[in-house]
Amino acid sequence: MAQKGVELDRETFSCSICLDLLKDPGTLPCGHSNCINCIQSFWDGEDEKRIYSCPQCRQSFTPRPVLRKNTMLAVLVEQLKKTGHQAAPADHCYAGAEDVACDVCTGRKLKAFKSCLQCVASYCEKHLQPHRDSATLQKHKLVEPSKKLQQNICSRHDEVMKMFCRTDQQCICYLCSVEEHKGHDTVSAAAERTERQRELEGSRQNIQQRIQDTEKDVKLLQQEVEAISRSADKAVEHSEKIFTELIRLMEKRRSDVKQQLRWQQETEVSRVKELQEKLEQEITELKRKDAELKKLSHTEDHNQFLHNYPSLSALSEATHSSSINIRPHRYFEDVTAAVSGVRDKLQDALRDTWTNASLTGTEVDVLLPQPEPKTRAEFFTYSRHITLDPNTANTWLLLSEGNRKVTVMSQQQSCSDHPDRFTGWSQVLSRESLTGRCYWEVEWRGRGVYVAVAYKNISRAGGECRFGHSDKSWALRCVNSYEFYHNSVKTPISGPQSSRVGVYLDHSAGILSFYSVSETMTLLHRVQTTFTQPLYVGLWVYSDSTAELCQVK
């Protein structure tokens, strides 16, 4: 156990540069100690940078520290040397199969403490002593014990390879440099190591800078996550409050309507029953009269008949049935219509508002770029269910298939006036707005079609309302060839003809791509810009043509 303590002390009192026990130890401002000669030589190599660092912790000092011998530490090292040499090696000090053995030891070999690159040999503590005592051997390069020392010997000349051939990028000995490597760009291995070490430090600095930059990005993303969570929590709380108020208002209105209907029901039923009772009383009276008249009609006494007839023949004024207004199943149609109207308006308001607001802001503008899909299956992950807005459709267009198909008709359709309707061209916009990443496909037949995206505030009349002829729309013209239009600028497009066009939109990244879709997908045109508003799908259909928003799966 004592020997184990000695080995621990040796490691503690070793120089981090020469890896040997401290000689003339000097303590740096950071607290680490090194041989004064070793640290001075180390700093001599850093003179160009004028920043001096500790070899162990890399702490920097400016200006260069002035070191003095630490006498107390020197005394401890000397005592450690004596204690270490007097102690007998323990079993764990002997070399095993996985250890580097001392090349000088005879019999049972001790573990090597250092390997010498010049001697191409490994030494235990005892046999390493000449390298400490001899001025010549002190100049040798000592490293951690290595089994690969023979790799430093030239197999051709059996010499230590102290040279490096930059032409062939390999270590060589001096004889190699004047023979098979003659005329090559050769330098000492130390010089090449210095150069590569400089490159290594540059690489490390780049790596460390990238680490710092990436850590900043991670921190920003974490802040983004926290901001998203706070915003979502706030939005949920606010929406819950609003919807609770709406539900409470709807419940109040429902109760009012129900109460009103029941009151009207009770009033109307009471009125009808009152009239019904009068009619039933009239029926009873008429039946009584009829019985008396019948009895009188059978009287044989002429005088008695004539005497009673005047009083029995007089009838009270009848309640004529034509004065009763019967409206089967229509008593409360006005209330039903009013409630239905409220429902329709509420549905439209919620749908339009939700379409515009639900997806706005859901795409997080993160620092890392989002890869664009490559396969059709990947595009399908961003597919959207899109329908066409009848209020925007030109009067020559007929919408069908759940407002997904548009056909140009030979006669104008009967449509109500609406400020969103296109009046000059056979165009239509989608009901849904598009933000984030979206994908859809258009199947067309006939003479041709423009597949477009546009802002909501695009003109509805005049030349600027045509898709692709203003700065508010982007359009691909599909006929027997392809052309792309934006702001009235035409760009001819080459690509395989297909009756199906795929469109990919990454709104936040400003990417709009058009694809020819058949058995494979071929990119026709790609736009890189900045979208300032939500976009809407647009279709401009030629006469004798149809276009349909496909349901992709």
Sequence and secondary structure as in RCSB ss.txt:
>XXXX:A:sequence
MAQKGVELDRETFSCSICLDLLKDPGTLPCGHSNCINCIQSFWDGEDEKRIYSCPQCRQSFTPRPVLRKNTMLAV
LVEQLKKTGHQAAPADHCYAGAEDVACDVCTGRKLKAFKSCLQCVASYCEKHLQPHRDSATLQKHKLVEPSKKLQ
QNICSRHDEVMKMFCRTDQQCICYLCSVEEHKGHDTVSAAAERTERQRELEGSRQNIQQRIQDTEKDVKLLQQEV
EAISRSADKAVEHSEKIFTELIRLMEKRRSDVKQQLRWQQETEVSRVKELQEKLEQEITELKRKDAELKKLSHTE
DHNQFLHNYPSLSALSEATHSSSINIRPHRYFEDVTAAVSGVRDKLQDALRDTWTNASLTGTEVDVLLPQPEPKT
RAEFFTYSRHITLDPNTANTWLLLSEGNRKVTVMSQQQSCSDHPDRFTGWSQVLSRESLTGRCYWEVEWRGRGVY
VAVAYKNISRAGGECRFGHSDKSWALRCVNSYEFYHNSVKTPISGPQSSRVGVYLDHSAGILSFYSVSETMTLLH
RVQTTFTQPLYVGLWVYSDSTAELCQVK
>XXXX:A:secstr
 HHHHHHHHHHHTB TTT SB SSEEE TTS EEEHHHHHHHHHTTTTTT EE TTT  EESS     B HHHHH
HHHHHHHHHHHS   GGGB  TTS B SS  SS BB SEEETTTTEEE TTTTHHHHH TTGGGS EES  S GG
GGB TTT  B  EEETTTTEEE HHHHHTTTTTS EEEHHHHHHHHHHHHHHHHHHHHHHHHHHHHHHHHHHHHH
HHHHHHHHHHHHHHHHHHHHHHHHHHHHHHHHHHHHHHHHHHHHHHHHHHHHHHHHHHHHHHHHHHHHHHHHT  
 HHHHHHHHHHHH       GGGS   TT TTHHHHHHHHHHHHHHHHHHHHHHHHHSSTT S   SS      S
HHHHHTTB    B GGGS TTEEEETTTTEEEE SS       TT   SSSEEEEEEEE SEEEEEEEEESS EE
EEEEETT  SSSGGGSTTSSTTEEEEEESSSEEEEETTEEEEE     SEEEEEEETTTTEEEEEEESSSEEEEE
EEE    S EEEEEEE TT EEEE    
